[in-house]
């Protein structure tokens, strides 16, 4: 019962959280997430990782992406990472 309840809550979070991202922003985050499993601390550090990454692609504004991530809640950041499949 508890596992099902937790899964139901998780699905609700994924449906109601996240960020509108452009394709280049999603590519940048997917590149960063390629490290594998991301702990909650690592997810919170995504804005810093965007600032530090050397990843570049056409249409990517890393400063704007980092600001967008800094303004997001942890639930939003988790939903983004999950939507990328990590």
Protein Blocks (a to p, Z undefined) as FASTA:
>chain_A
ZZmmmmmmmmmmmmmgccdddfklmmmmmmmmmnopadfklmmmmmmmmmmpmbdcehia
fklmmmmmmmpcfklmmmmmmmnoZZ
